Amino acid sequence: MQVLPVNGLEESTEWRAIYWRKINRRVRNLRRRIFRASREGDHRKVRSLQKLMLRSRANAVKSVRQVTQINKGKLTPGVDKLIVKTTEARSRLIDKVMSHQPWRASPVRRVYIPKANGKLRPLGIPTILDRAMQAVVKNALEPEWEARFEPSSYGFRPGRGCHDAISLIFNIARPTNRRRWVLDADIEGAFDNIGHDALLKSLRGFPATELVRQWLKAGYVEKGVLNPTDSGTPQGGVISPLLANIAFHGMEAAIGVKRIARGDNVGKRALVRYADDFVVFCETEEDAYAAKADIEAWLQPRGLRLSEAKTRVVHLADGFDFLGFNVRHYPTPASSRTGWKLLIKPSRDAVKRFKHRMRDEWAALKGINAIGVMTRLNPIIRGWTNYYRTVVSKKILARLDSWMFDKEIRWARNLHPHKPWYWLRRKYWGRLNPARRDRWVFGLAERGSGQYLLKLCWTPIVRHVMVKSHASPDDGSLAHYWKQRETKRHEELKGRQRALAKRQNGECFWCGETVHNDEYLHVHHLESRRLGGSDELFNLRLMHLYCHQQLHAREKSDREREAVRLSRVP
């Protein structure tokens, strides 16, 4: 490799030559060592390992891949209008991250995206260089705090998600429990109003605290004007969700949540938090209002306050919405010992948002053929039903199927205004799903293509297994536990991707990382089809999209070198 004289001797990175298994293993092992030292309370070792992580080339390489290939905003530029799309540009970005000293943070670019309530949410988009460095810093900071975070926190944490929070609510809100009054709270403008002083105080001693301070104070550019940022963490930054969780850490202690050694809650109050949305369960209405006062007092030094419009105290008999779900006690005097039954369903607002989106999709699909309809709508249907498959949603899904049937008829009549109903029915509806005795499946019935529009009610109800209270992927002693949890996600895939994920134990054939990390997936043929390779499973391997591209790029490079070598043979 070429040697560059920048801050000493540094290797110049060739993107296609990167051995991803080694890179991932180095970063994973360093994260686990930081986590273990933090859990043991060895702060000197934590700082030493964090410095090692910040200087690690493997961390820089992995971070550049994260921000240029995996993250959803990879093609969104910052104030410098730069994005990274080529392998050469990624290689240069790695070298720049490793050699850019001293660091000088750039302001973020202010953009707005619509919220569910019709308002606009401000986002701050850092430059691609700042995003890469934030990912480097995050890998050093996150394992330390993962060892310290409260078990009731589920937002923006590795290995945790919305369904874990809902599962905990299901355990707390059972009718046999006494905590039936709920403080349904929301922090007003949480990301925009977090106090910098309190946050930086929590990071005291972290080797990259000055970098974090620069990102917080860098300001934002809107309509060509630079504005200062005296508070808040810009939504859109790689490290912002972690900083928000650090700012909210300690809420359990503030309201007096009590736990025994194994993590079970034994106090009169219980907390479930997902980022800035949280609920507190109490035994009495008076205690719920007292908990609200405790939280308001705790938030004040952090520059935060509760939203009066979104914060309320309710009884479980009235129910509340959380993360798109409705949690409520229903009276069942004849069938239960307590006279109540807990049901968690998709919320009315969530159903309305789904219908609104599908209306827009069907309107945009006017004049598009049936293949285009299925290609566009099936991923949306699959994603929405997978999110709500863990709760009591069967009746709601069936009602949505009836609603969708009307949309299908309108689409068909619009596309063929002069055709009679029997012709439309024969062309677009039939028993197209061989696994179901349903004669009203929308697709291409005449051609026998085997393609059809999914029905929401086909999704089976599968209960989510909640993550252990203090479990973290950075805990090396729980590697087998996390491996077992990953196998549950194979069912989210479809067709041969699901079969291959099971055969490969959920690992990418090329880099060895999990296939459930939200990267696009491709199927690779060990023996190419142009050389006679088959589509049987024994000849296929499941890979990340960019791993697949790297593999073929390396194969092409090897063929070119071999051709050059043979051309020189006399």
PLY file of the C-alpha trace (Angstrom):
ply
format ascii 1.0
element vertex 570
property float x
property float y
property float z
element edge 569
property int vertex1
property int vertex2
end_header
0.00 0.00 0.00
1.03 3.62 -0.60
2.43 5.51 2.40
1.34 9.10 3.05
3.47 11.44 5.22
0.58 12.92 7.22
0.97 13.09 11.03
3.59 10.41 10.76
3.28 7.35 8.55
-0.31 6.43 7.76
-1.56 3.77 5.39
-3.62 4.93 2.43
-6.84 2.93 2.33
-7.90 0.94 -0.74
-11.65 0.45 -0.27
-11.98 -2.71 -2.33
-9.10 -4.35 -0.46
-10.67 -3.94 2.99
-11.13 -7.21 4.88
-14.43 -6.49 6.61
-14.42 -9.49 8.95
-11.20 -8.21 10.53
-12.46 -4.62 10.70
-15.75 -5.61 12.35
-14.02 -7.95 14.79
-11.58 -5.27 15.94
-14.28 -2.66 16.54
-16.58 -5.17 18.24
-13.83 -6.38 20.58
-12.86 -2.83 21.53
-16.48 -1.94 22.27
-16.81 -5.00 24.48
-13.65 -4.12 26.39
-14.94 -0.57 27.01
-18.29 -1.97 28.15
-16.68 -4.44 30.54
-14.38 -1.82 32.06
-17.32 0.56 32.52
-19.47 -2.15 34.13
-16.59 -2.93 36.54
-16.14 0.75 37.40
-12.54 0.93 36.10
-12.71 4.49 34.77
-8.99 4.78 34.02
-9.17 1.72 31.77
-12.34 3.07 30.13
-10.58 6.31 29.16
-7.53 4.44 27.90
-9.63 2.15 25.71
-11.69 5.07 24.44
-8.50 6.83 23.31
-7.52 3.63 21.54
-10.92 3.49 19.82
-10.66 7.12 18.71
-7.26 6.43 17.10
-8.33 3.10 15.58
-8.18 2.88 11.77
-10.66 0.00 11.91
-13.12 2.31 13.68
-12.60 4.99 11.00
-13.16 2.48 8.20
-16.34 1.09 9.80
-17.63 4.60 10.51
-17.15 5.72 6.91
-19.07 2.68 5.70
-21.84 3.50 8.18
-22.35 7.08 7.04
-21.73 6.60 3.30
-23.46 3.27 2.63
-25.82 2.27 5.44
-27.41 5.37 6.98
-30.60 6.60 5.30
-29.23 10.12 4.89
-26.08 9.01 3.07
-27.03 10.99 -0.04
-28.05 14.14 1.85
-25.30 16.79 1.74
-24.36 19.23 4.49
-23.39 22.88 4.12
-20.41 21.89 1.93
-22.78 20.26 -0.62
-20.58 17.15 -0.69
-21.68 13.51 -0.72
-19.58 10.38 -1.04
-20.64 7.79 -3.64
-17.47 6.23 -5.08
-14.93 3.85 -3.60
-12.14 6.36 -4.22
-14.05 9.07 -2.33
-14.60 6.68 0.60
-10.91 5.88 0.70
-10.06 9.59 0.77
-12.63 10.17 3.53
-11.03 7.49 5.71
-7.61 9.09 5.30
-9.05 12.51 6.07
-10.75 11.25 9.26
-7.46 9.72 10.41
-5.35 12.79 9.62
-7.66 15.77 10.22
-6.08 17.43 13.27
-7.01 19.64 14.98
-10.69 19.06 14.30
-12.90 22.00 13.39
-16.63 21.24 13.28
-18.74 22.79 10.52
-22.26 24.18 11.09
-25.19 21.96 10.15
-27.63 22.57 7.30
-31.18 23.20 8.56
-33.95 21.33 6.71
-37.53 20.54 7.70
-39.52 17.32 7.41
-43.27 16.88 8.07
-44.42 15.40 11.39
-47.45 13.16 11.91
-49.45 16.09 13.34
-48.90 18.21 10.23
-46.17 20.40 11.74
-42.56 20.51 10.57
-39.62 18.94 12.40
-36.26 20.75 12.05
-33.28 18.60 11.15
-29.63 19.57 11.25
-27.57 17.82 8.56
-23.81 17.79 9.35
-21.19 17.57 6.62
-20.19 14.05 5.59
-16.80 14.56 7.28
-18.44 15.52 10.57
-20.84 12.57 10.28
-17.94 10.16 9.86
-16.14 11.62 12.87
-19.34 11.51 14.92
-19.62 7.80 14.14
-16.01 7.34 15.31
-16.76 9.15 18.58
-20.03 7.27 19.04
-18.24 3.91 18.95
-15.99 5.13 21.75
-18.72 6.71 23.90
-21.69 4.38 23.47
-20.28 1.20 25.14
-19.42 3.16 28.30
-23.00 4.39 28.63
-24.58 1.13 27.56
-23.12 -0.31 30.75
-24.80 2.49 32.76
-28.14 3.17 31.06
-31.36 2.34 32.88
-33.14 -0.84 31.73
-36.39 1.10 31.12
-34.77 3.07 28.24
-35.44 1.62 24.77
-35.05 4.43 22.23
-32.02 4.60 19.90
-30.09 1.86 21.68
-28.46 -1.17 20.05
-30.51 -4.34 20.37
-33.59 -2.52 21.67
-36.67 -1.06 20.03
-40.31 -0.11 20.19
-41.54 -3.67 20.66
-39.40 -4.14 23.78
-40.96 -1.01 25.29
-44.48 -2.28 24.46
-43.67 -5.70 25.94
-42.57 -4.06 29.19
-45.79 -2.03 29.24
-47.73 -5.27 28.78
-46.03 -6.73 31.87
-46.55 -3.60 33.98
-50.16 -2.85 32.92
-51.66 -6.29 33.54
-54.93 -6.09 35.48
-53.39 -8.08 38.34
-50.95 -5.22 39.02
-51.89 -2.23 41.15
-50.25 0.51 39.07
-53.26 1.54 36.99
-52.77 5.32 36.80
-50.53 6.50 34.00
-48.61 9.72 33.45
-48.47 9.86 29.65
-45.75 12.47 29.14
-43.85 14.13 26.35
-40.88 16.49 26.63
-41.44 19.70 24.69
-38.86 20.18 21.94
-36.55 17.73 23.65
-33.78 17.58 21.04
-33.88 21.34 20.46
-33.74 22.43 24.11
-31.29 20.10 25.87
-28.97 22.23 27.96
-25.36 22.03 26.80
-23.79 22.63 30.21
-25.60 19.72 31.88
-24.83 17.42 28.97
-21.14 18.30 28.81
-20.92 17.86 32.58
-22.13 14.27 32.13
-19.33 13.71 29.58
-16.57 15.07 31.83
-13.43 12.96 31.41
-14.36 11.57 27.99
-11.36 12.10 25.67
-13.45 13.63 22.86
-15.55 15.99 24.98
-14.15 18.99 23.12
-15.32 17.50 19.82
-18.81 17.02 21.23
-18.79 20.63 22.48
-17.88 21.83 18.97
-20.75 19.89 17.39
-23.18 21.28 19.94
-22.00 24.88 19.45
-21.36 24.80 15.68
-24.62 26.54 14.76
-26.88 25.94 11.76
-27.26 27.51 8.32
-30.77 28.36 7.13
-31.37 30.29 3.90
-27.70 31.19 3.77
-27.63 32.71 7.27
-25.54 31.24 10.11
-27.48 30.98 13.38
-25.98 30.12 16.78
-27.02 27.05 18.79
-27.10 27.78 22.51
-29.03 24.60 23.37
-30.13 21.31 21.86
-28.55 18.54 19.82
-29.27 18.76 16.07
-31.61 16.00 14.91
-29.93 14.42 11.93
-26.52 13.98 13.50
-25.11 10.48 14.01
-24.31 11.08 17.67
-27.42 13.12 18.57
-29.65 10.20 19.71
-26.90 8.96 22.03
-26.41 12.44 23.50
-30.17 12.70 24.09
-30.19 9.38 25.95
-27.27 10.59 28.08
-29.20 13.77 28.88
-32.29 11.77 29.93
-30.30 9.26 31.98
-31.27 9.33 35.65
-35.02 9.73 35.21
-35.70 6.47 37.06
-33.79 7.67 40.11
-35.55 11.06 39.92
-39.01 9.51 40.34
-37.94 6.86 42.84
-38.10 3.67 40.78
-36.81 0.77 42.88
-35.24 -2.40 41.50
-33.84 -5.56 43.01
-30.47 -7.00 41.97
-31.78 -8.97 38.98
-33.50 -5.84 37.59
-37.16 -6.39 38.54
-39.15 -3.31 39.52
-40.51 -3.57 43.09
-41.47 0.04 43.79
-44.76 1.92 43.59
-43.79 3.56 40.32
-42.62 2.15 37.00
-41.10 3.98 34.03
-40.97 3.09 30.32
-39.08 5.53 28.10
-38.44 5.67 24.37
-36.20 8.68 23.71
-38.22 11.75 24.80
-41.57 9.89 25.01
-42.23 8.12 28.30
-44.98 6.85 30.58
-44.96 6.47 34.36
-47.24 3.92 36.04
-48.50 4.75 39.54
-50.91 3.25 42.06
-53.01 6.39 42.59
-53.97 9.48 40.64
-52.40 11.70 43.30
-49.09 9.84 42.99
-49.19 10.25 39.19
-49.43 14.04 39.59
-46.66 13.89 42.18
-44.50 11.97 39.69
-45.18 14.69 37.14
-43.94 17.32 39.60
-40.81 15.25 40.33
-39.99 14.96 36.63
-40.58 18.66 35.99
-38.16 19.53 38.78
-35.60 17.06 37.39
-35.89 18.41 33.83
-35.51 22.08 34.75
-31.69 22.09 35.26
-31.38 20.32 31.89
-33.23 23.13 30.10
-36.27 20.94 29.44
-39.93 20.93 30.38
-43.00 18.77 29.81
-45.38 19.58 26.98
-48.68 20.69 28.52
-50.56 19.74 25.35
-49.25 16.17 25.22
-48.84 15.36 28.93
-51.83 13.95 30.82
-52.76 11.61 33.66
-55.16 8.82 32.68
-56.52 5.58 34.08
-55.85 2.38 32.18
-59.61 1.97 31.75
-59.47 5.05 29.50
-56.28 3.96 27.76
-53.40 5.86 26.20
-51.37 5.82 22.97
-47.66 5.08 22.93
-45.40 4.51 19.90
-48.40 3.96 17.61
-50.11 1.46 19.95
-53.16 1.89 22.14
-52.94 0.39 25.65
-56.21 -0.04 27.52
-58.11 -2.14 30.07
-61.43 -3.52 28.79
-64.18 -4.72 31.16
-64.64 -8.53 31.10
-66.58 -9.34 34.28
-67.66 -12.78 33.07
-64.33 -14.12 31.82
-61.55 -12.83 34.10
-60.85 -12.90 37.80
-60.11 -9.18 38.01
-63.01 -8.15 35.76
-60.63 -6.46 33.30
-58.50 -7.50 30.36
-55.49 -5.69 28.93
-55.47 -5.28 25.15
-52.78 -3.53 23.11
-53.86 -2.62 19.59
-52.75 -0.32 16.76
-53.86 3.18 17.69
-56.58 5.00 15.77
-54.09 7.65 14.69
-51.77 4.96 13.34
-54.59 3.43 11.29
-55.58 6.88 9.98
-51.98 7.60 8.97
-51.78 4.26 7.15
-55.01 4.95 5.26
-53.86 8.45 4.38
-50.59 7.11 2.99
-52.32 4.37 1.02
-54.75 6.92 -0.47
-51.79 8.91 -1.72
-50.12 5.78 -3.07
-53.23 4.59 -4.93
-53.72 8.08 -6.38
-50.13 8.09 -7.64
-50.62 4.63 -9.15
-53.44 5.64 -11.48
-52.52 4.48 -14.96
-49.76 2.19 -13.65
-50.04 -1.52 -14.44
-50.68 -4.21 -11.82
-46.99 -5.15 -11.58
-46.17 -1.57 -10.62
-48.95 -1.58 -8.02
-47.67 -4.73 -6.34
-44.04 -3.60 -6.50
-44.90 -0.32 -4.80
-47.44 -1.44 -2.20
-46.20 -4.83 -1.02
-43.13 -3.47 0.86
-45.34 -0.86 2.59
-47.91 -3.48 3.61
-45.22 -5.88 4.79
-43.47 -3.23 6.88
-46.66 -1.95 8.52
-47.99 -5.40 9.40
-44.60 -6.56 10.74
-44.64 -3.59 13.12
-48.10 -4.43 14.47
-47.89 -8.22 14.31
-46.96 -8.49 18.00
-50.24 -7.11 19.42
-54.00 -7.66 19.12
-54.33 -6.47 15.54
-56.12 -9.24 13.59
-59.54 -7.54 13.40
-58.02 -4.19 12.45
-55.95 -5.84 9.72
-59.06 -7.58 8.34
-60.95 -4.26 8.25
-58.06 -2.65 6.42
-58.14 -5.47 3.86
-61.80 -4.63 3.15
-60.85 -0.98 2.78
-58.01 -1.93 0.42
-60.40 -4.04 -1.68
-62.41 -0.90 -2.48
-59.20 0.83 -3.57
-58.33 -2.10 -5.82
-61.74 -1.91 -7.53
-61.42 1.84 -8.08
-57.94 1.40 -9.56
-59.17 -1.33 -11.94
-62.21 0.68 -13.07
-60.04 3.73 -13.63
-57.56 1.75 -15.74
-60.30 -0.01 -17.77
-63.34 2.36 -17.75
-65.17 0.53 -20.54
-64.72 -3.06 -19.33
-67.51 -4.90 -17.46
-67.10 -6.19 -13.90
-66.85 -9.88 -14.86
-63.90 -9.03 -17.16
-62.11 -7.08 -14.42
-62.72 -9.84 -11.90
-61.35 -12.52 -14.20
-58.26 -10.43 -15.03
-57.24 -9.15 -11.59
-58.74 -11.38 -8.88
-58.44 -15.07 -8.18
-56.96 -17.71 -5.94
-53.43 -16.50 -6.54
-51.89 -17.44 -3.20
-51.57 -21.25 -3.29
-51.29 -21.39 0.50
-54.76 -19.86 1.03
-58.29 -20.69 -0.08
-59.02 -17.08 -0.97
-60.58 -16.34 -4.38
-60.32 -12.56 -3.99
-56.57 -12.01 -4.10
-55.54 -9.06 -6.26
-52.88 -9.65 -8.91
-52.58 -10.89 -12.48
-55.02 -13.78 -12.46
-55.08 -14.35 -16.24
-51.35 -14.70 -16.81
-50.63 -17.04 -13.91
-47.59 -14.95 -12.98
-47.71 -15.93 -9.32
-47.53 -12.26 -8.28
-50.19 -10.80 -6.05
-50.88 -8.00 -3.58
-50.42 -9.05 0.01
-53.36 -8.98 2.39
-52.71 -7.51 5.80
-54.62 -10.23 7.67
-52.27 -12.90 6.32
-49.62 -11.72 8.76
-49.55 -14.12 11.73
-49.63 -12.69 15.26
-46.25 -13.42 16.86
-45.55 -12.26 20.40
-42.34 -10.32 20.84
-39.82 -11.63 23.38
-38.64 -8.68 25.42
-34.93 -8.05 25.79
-33.43 -8.75 29.22
-33.36 -5.75 31.54
-29.65 -4.81 31.40
-28.67 -6.84 28.31
-26.49 -5.12 25.69
-24.86 -6.36 22.47
-21.60 -4.91 23.84
-21.66 -7.46 26.67
-19.38 -10.23 25.45
-20.78 -12.71 27.98
-24.19 -12.49 26.25
-22.97 -13.20 22.70
-24.97 -16.44 22.50
-28.07 -14.70 23.86
-27.96 -12.05 21.13
-27.30 -14.70 18.50
-30.47 -16.49 19.57
-32.48 -13.26 19.41
-31.28 -12.62 15.88
-32.78 -15.92 14.71
-36.26 -14.58 15.55
-35.83 -11.91 12.88
-35.42 -14.39 10.04
-39.20 -14.43 9.69
-39.13 -10.77 8.67
-37.43 -11.79 5.42
-39.21 -13.46 2.54
-38.66 -16.36 0.17
-35.15 -17.61 -0.39
-33.65 -14.76 1.64
-35.31 -16.23 4.72
-34.08 -19.74 3.87
-30.53 -18.49 3.28
-30.53 -16.46 6.52
-31.39 -19.62 8.43
-28.68 -21.64 6.63
-26.06 -18.96 7.35
-27.10 -18.42 10.99
-28.08 -14.85 10.16
-24.58 -13.81 9.03
-23.51 -12.07 5.83
-21.43 -14.46 3.71
-18.81 -11.76 3.06
-18.36 -9.63 6.19
-19.73 -11.99 8.85
-22.00 -9.33 10.37
-25.72 -9.84 10.94
-28.00 -9.55 7.93
-30.55 -7.80 10.17
-28.70 -4.47 10.45
-31.07 -2.66 8.03
-28.69 -2.90 5.06
-30.08 -3.93 1.68
-29.60 -7.63 0.98
-28.56 -9.42 -2.21
-28.30 -13.09 -3.16
-24.90 -14.14 -4.55
-24.32 -17.11 -6.89
-21.18 -19.05 -6.01
-21.09 -20.25 -9.61
-22.34 -17.53 -11.90
-25.49 -18.15 -13.91
-23.66 -17.20 -17.11
-21.32 -20.12 -16.39
-24.18 -22.52 -15.78
-24.73 -21.96 -12.06
-28.16 -22.89 -10.72
-30.62 -21.04 -8.49
-30.66 -23.86 -5.95
-29.90 -22.93 -2.34
-26.57 -24.78 -2.32
-25.27 -22.34 -4.96
-26.59 -19.19 -3.24
-25.32 -17.03 -0.40
-27.03 -14.10 1.31
-24.98 -10.91 1.49
-25.30 -7.20 2.13
-25.69 -5.20 -1.08
-22.35 -3.40 -0.67
-20.56 -6.60 0.32
-21.90 -8.12 -2.87
-20.62 -5.19 -4.91
-17.20 -5.42 -3.29
-16.98 -9.15 -3.96
-17.74 -8.70 -7.67
-15.36 -5.73 -7.91
-12.59 -7.86 -6.43
-13.39 -10.76 -8.76
-13.26 -8.39 -11.73
-9.94 -6.98 -10.56
-8.54 -10.50 -10.16
-9.66 -11.42 -13.69
-8.04 -8.29 -15.12
-4.74 -9.01 -13.33
-4.83 -12.60 -14.55
-5.47 -11.42 -18.11
-2.50 -9.03 -17.88
-0.28 -11.81 -16.50
-1.25 -14.21 -19.28
-0.68 -11.54 -21.92
2.95 -11.26 -20.75
3.60 -14.97 -20.99
5.70 -15.62 -24.14
0 1
1 2
2 3
3 4
4 5
5 6
6 7
7 8
8 9
9 10
10 11
11 12
12 13
13 14
14 15
15 16
16 17
17 18
18 19
19 20
20 21
21 22
22 23
23 24
24 25
25 26
26 27
27 28
28 29
29 30
30 31
31 32
32 33
33 34
34 35
35 36
36 37
37 38
38 39
39 40
40 41
41 42
42 43
43 44
44 45
45 46
46 47
47 48
48 49
49 50
50 51
51 52
52 53
53 54
54 55
55 56
56 57
57 58
58 59
59 60
60 61
61 62
62 63
63 64
64 65
65 66
66 67
67 68
68 69
69 70
70 71
71 72
72 73
73 74
74 75
75 76
76 77
77 78
78 79
79 80
80 81
81 82
82 83
83 84
84 85
85 86
86 87
87 88
88 89
89 90
90 91
91 92
92 93
93 94
94 95
95 96
96 97
97 98
98 99
99 100
100 101
101 102
102 103
103 104
104 105
105 106
106 107
107 108
108 109
109 110
110 111
111 112
112 113
113 114
114 115
115 116
116 117
117 118
118 119
119 120
120 121
121 122
122 123
123 124
124 125
125 126
126 127
127 128
128 129
129 130
130 131
131 132
132 133
133 134
134 135
135 136
136 137
137 138
138 139
139 140
140 141
141 142
142 143
143 144
144 145
145 146
146 147
147 148
148 149
149 150
150 151
151 152
152 153
153 154
154 155
155 156
156 157
157 158
158 159
159 160
160 161
161 162
162 163
163 164
164 165
165 166
166 167
167 168
168 169
169 170
170 171
171 172
172 173
173 174
174 175
175 176
176 177
177 178
178 179
179 180
180 181
181 182
182 183
183 184
184 185
185 186
186 187
187 188
188 189
189 190
190 191
191 192
192 193
193 194
194 195
195 196
196 197
197 198
198 199
199 200
200 201
201 202
202 203
203 204
204 205
205 206
206 207
207 208
208 209
209 210
210 211
211 212
212 213
213 214
214 215
215 216
216 217
217 218
218 219
219 220
220 221
221 222
222 223
223 224
224 225
225 226
226 227
227 228
228 229
229 230
230 231
231 232
232 233
233 234
234 235
235 236
236 237
237 238
238 239
239 240
240 241
241 242
242 243
243 244
244 245
245 246
246 247
247 248
248 249
249 250
250 251
251 252
252 253
253 254
254 255
255 256
256 257
257 258
258 259
259 260
260 261
261 262
262 263
263 264
264 265
265 266
266 267
267 268
268 269
269 270
270 271
271 272
272 273
273 274
274 275
275 276
276 277
277 278
278 279
279 280
280 281
281 282
282 283
283 284
284 285
285 286
286 287
287 288
288 289
289 290
290 291
291 292
292 293
293 294
294 295
295 296
296 297
297 298
298 299
299 300
300 301
301 302
302 303
303 304
304 305
305 306
306 307
307 308
308 309
309 310
310 311
311 312
312 313
313 314
314 315
315 316
316 317
317 318
318 319
319 320
320 321
321 322
322 323
323 324
324 325
325 326
326 327
327 328
328 329
329 330
330 331
331 332
332 333
333 334
334 335
335 336
336 337
337 338
338 339
339 340
340 341
341 342
342 343
343 344
344 345
345 346
346 347
347 348
348 349
349 350
350 351
351 352
352 353
353 354
354 355
355 356
356 357
357 358
358 359
359 360
360 361
361 362
362 363
363 364
364 365
365 366
366 367
367 368
368 369
369 370
370 371
371 372
372 373
373 374
374 375
375 376
376 377
377 378
378 379
379 380
380 381
381 382
382 383
383 384
384 385
385 386
386 387
387 388
388 389
389 390
390 391
391 392
392 393
393 394
394 395
395 396
396 397
397 398
398 399
399 400
400 401
401 402
402 403
403 404
404 405
405 406
406 407
407 408
408 409
409 410
410 411
411 412
412 413
413 414
414 415
415 416
416 417
417 418
418 419
419 420
420 421
421 422
422 423
423 424
424 425
425 426
426 427
427 428
428 429
429 430
430 431
431 432
432 433
433 434
434 435
435 436
436 437
437 438
438 439
439 440
440 441
441 442
442 443
443 444
444 445
445 446
446 447
447 448
448 449
449 450
450 451
451 452
452 453
453 454
454 455
455 456
456 457
457 458
458 459
459 460
460 461
461 462
462 463
463 464
464 465
465 466
466 467
467 468
468 469
469 470
470 471
471 472
472 473
473 474
474 475
475 476
476 477
477 478
478 479
479 480
480 481
481 482
482 483
483 484
484 485
485 486
486 487
487 488
488 489
489 490
490 491
491 492
492 493
493 494
494 495
495 496
496 497
497 498
498 499
499 500
500 501
501 502
502 503
503 504
504 505
505 506
506 507
507 508
508 509
509 510
510 511
511 512
512 513
513 514
514 515
515 516
516 517
517 518
518 519
519 520
520 521
521 522
522 523
523 524
524 525
525 526
526 527
527 528
528 529
529 530
530 531
531 532
532 533
533 534
534 535
535 536
536 537
537 538
538 539
539 540
540 541
541 542
542 543
543 544
544 545
545 546
546 547
547 548
548 549
549 550
550 551
551 552
552 553
553 554
554 555
555 556
556 557
557 558
558 559
559 560
560 561
561 562
562 563
563 564
564 565
565 566
566 567
567 568
568 569
